[in-house]
Amino acid sequence: MRRLIESTFVSLGGDIGAPQDWGPPYLFCEEGGRLNQDLLFGADALLLGRKTYEGLSAGYTAMAAEEAESPSDFVARMNAIPKYVASTTLEEVGWNATLLDGDVAERVAELKDQPGEYLLKYGTGPLDRVLLEHGLLDEIHLWIVPVTIGPGQRLFEDLGATSLKLVGTRTLSTGVVVLTYQP
């Protein structure tokens, strides 16, 4: 049975929207890159909500085009790894992705029942509510970035009370703290 690990960048103020705007000075260090690479390369597939899928597919497709001669291992892996997208509004997906239809909790449970290492989920949003309510998330890696920004999309928006157990911490040289929790 595969585990499901979520990895999310969050500002000190709890915002998760547009980490590409406020995160780079803190996240793109050698330690952070190694941690991100280890997470991605250890996964069998990605699980994404619609907004995260749309943002990542556009971004990594563009990066691959820019790096056409010699794409980085990370960009190549992001584009090649199988992806599963949970959405009630998309009718089709590209970018080596499969649209999860029907009951998302059932479909994710089926994916977890398959042999392999683990599924990696990026971003938080409505999908988290479903995953946590059905006990499908095994680990949550919160990358707390030491920056405050104006109001935006909040971490675990509209989620009821949920208990988490801290199972690991790591502090990067840039001040980012990676907290690992298990529900």
matplotlib code that plots the C-alpha trace (Angstrom):
import matplotlib.pyplot as plt

x = [0.0, 1.3, 1.4, 0.1, 2.4, 1.5, 4.1, 3.1, 4.8, 3.2, 4.1, 4.5, 1.1, -0.6, -0.9, -0.4, -1.3, 1.5, 4.6, 6.4, 6.1, 7.3, 9.1, 12.2, 14.6, 14.0, 13.1, 15.7, 18.7, 20.8, 19.1, 15.6, 16.4, 17.7, 14.7, 12.3, 14.2, 14.2, 10.4, 9.7, 12.0, 10.8, 7.2, 5.4, 2.9, 1.5, -2.0, -3.2, -6.3, -7.4, -5.8, -2.4, -2.6, -3.3, -0.5, 2.1, 1.3, 1.6, 4.8, 6.6, 5.6, 7.1, 10.2, 10.7, 10.4, 13.0, 15.3, 14.7, 18.4, 19.1, 16.2, 17.1, 16.4, 13.7, 11.8, 12.1, 10.8, 7.9, 6.8, 7.3, 5.8, 2.2, -0.3, -3.8, -6.1, -9.1, -11.6, -15.3, -14.9, -12.2, -13.4, -9.9, -6.3, -2.9, 0.6, 0.7, -2.3, -5.4, -8.6, -10.2, -13.9, -16.6, -16.0, -12.5, -12.0, -12.7, -10.4, -7.5, -8.0, -7.7, -4.5, -3.1, -3.9, -1.6, 1.9, 4.7, 6.5, 4.2, 1.9, 3.0, 0.5, 1.4, -0.8, -3.7, -7.3, -10.7, -9.1, -7.4, -10.8, -11.8, -8.5, -8.4, -12.0, -11.4, -8.1, -6.2, -3.3, -0.3, 2.1, 2.0, 5.2, 4.6, 7.5, 7.1, 8.6, 9.7, 7.8, 4.5, 2.3, -1.2, -4.3, -4.7, -5.6, -5.2, -3.7, -6.5, -9.2, -12.7, -11.3, -12.8, -10.7, -8.1, -5.4, -1.9, 1.2, 4.6, 7.0, 9.8, 11.4, 14.2, 15.5, 17.1, 19.9, 17.4, 15.1, 12.5, 11.3, 10.0, 7.5, 6.4, 3.0, 0.9, -2.9]
y = [0.0, 3.4, 6.4, 9.9, 12.7, 16.4, 19.1, 22.7, 26.1, 28.5, 32.0, 32.8, 34.5, 31.3, 32.2, 29.5, 31.5, 32.3, 31.0, 31.6, 35.3, 35.3, 32.0, 31.9, 33.9, 31.4, 28.1, 27.9, 27.0, 23.9, 22.2, 23.1, 21.9, 18.6, 18.0, 18.9, 16.6, 13.7, 14.1, 14.2, 11.4, 9.1, 9.4, 7.1, 9.8, 13.2, 13.9, 17.5, 19.6, 21.6, 25.0, 23.4, 21.2, 24.3, 26.3, 23.6, 22.3, 25.8, 26.5, 23.3, 23.1, 26.6, 25.7, 22.6, 24.8, 27.2, 24.4, 22.4, 21.8, 20.5, 20.3, 20.0, 16.7, 18.2, 19.8, 16.6, 14.5, 16.9, 16.7, 12.9, 11.6, 10.3, 12.7, 12.3, 15.4, 15.8, 18.2, 18.7, 21.2, 20.0, 17.7, 16.7, 17.0, 16.8, 16.9, 13.1, 13.3, 11.3, 13.0, 11.3, 10.9, 9.8, 9.6, 11.2, 9.6, 6.1, 6.8, 8.0, 5.0, 2.8, 4.6, 4.1, 0.4, 0.0, -1.2, 1.3, 4.0, 6.9, 9.5, 13.1, 15.9, 19.6, 22.5, 22.7, 23.4, 21.7, 18.3, 18.4, 18.4, 15.2, 13.5, 14.4, 13.5, 10.0, 9.4, 9.3, 11.7, 10.0, 13.0, 16.7, 18.6, 22.3, 24.5, 27.6, 30.6, 33.5, 36.1, 37.9, 39.0, 40.4, 38.4, 35.6, 31.9, 30.4, 27.1, 24.5, 27.0, 25.8, 22.8, 21.8, 21.0, 18.4, 17.1, 16.6, 15.0, 16.6, 13.9, 15.9, 19.4, 20.7, 24.3, 25.5, 28.0, 30.6, 30.4, 28.1, 25.5, 22.3, 20.7, 17.2, 16.1, 13.0, 13.3]
z = [0.0, -1.0, 1.3, 0.4, 1.3, 0.9, 0.5, 0.7, 0.8, 3.3, 4.4, 8.0, 7.9, 6.6, 2.9, 0.3, -2.9, -5.4, -3.6, -6.9, -6.1, -2.4, -2.0, -4.3, -2.1, 0.7, -1.0, -3.8, -1.7, -1.9, 1.1, -0.1, -3.6, -2.3, -0.1, -2.9, -5.3, -2.9, -2.4, -6.1, -7.2, -4.4, -5.6, -8.1, -9.1, -8.2, -6.9, -7.6, -7.3, -10.2, -9.4, -8.5, -11.7, -13.9, -12.3, -12.3, -15.8, -17.3, -15.4, -16.0, -19.6, -20.1, -18.2, -20.3, -23.5, -22.1, -21.2, -24.4, -25.0, -21.6, -19.1, -15.4, -13.8, -11.7, -14.6, -16.6, -13.7, -13.1, -16.7, -17.0, -13.7, -13.9, -12.4, -11.0, -11.0, -8.8, -10.3, -10.7, -13.5, -15.8, -18.6, -19.9, -18.8, -20.5, -19.1, -18.5, -16.2, -15.5, -14.4, -11.3, -11.9, -9.5, -5.8, -5.3, -1.9, -3.4, -6.3, -4.1, -1.8, -5.0, -5.9, -2.5, -2.6, -5.6, -5.1, -5.1, -3.0, -2.4, -4.0, -3.7, -3.4, -3.9, -2.7, -0.3, -1.0, -1.1, -1.9, 1.5, 3.2, 1.4, 2.0, 5.8, 6.3, 4.8, 6.5, 3.3, 4.0, 5.7, 6.0, 5.5, 4.9, 5.6, 4.3, 6.5, 4.7, 6.9, 5.0, 5.6, 2.8, 2.5, 2.7, 0.2, 0.0, 3.5, 4.5, 5.0, 4.3, 5.3, 7.1, 10.5, 13.5, 12.7, 15.0, 13.7, 15.3, 14.7, 13.5, 12.1, 11.8, 9.6, 9.5, 6.2, 6.1, 4.6, 7.7, 6.1, 8.6, 7.2, 9.6, 9.0, 10.5, 10.5, 11.0]

ax = plt.figure().add_subplot(projection="3d")
ax.plot(x, y, z, "-o")
ax.set_aspect("equal")
plt.show()
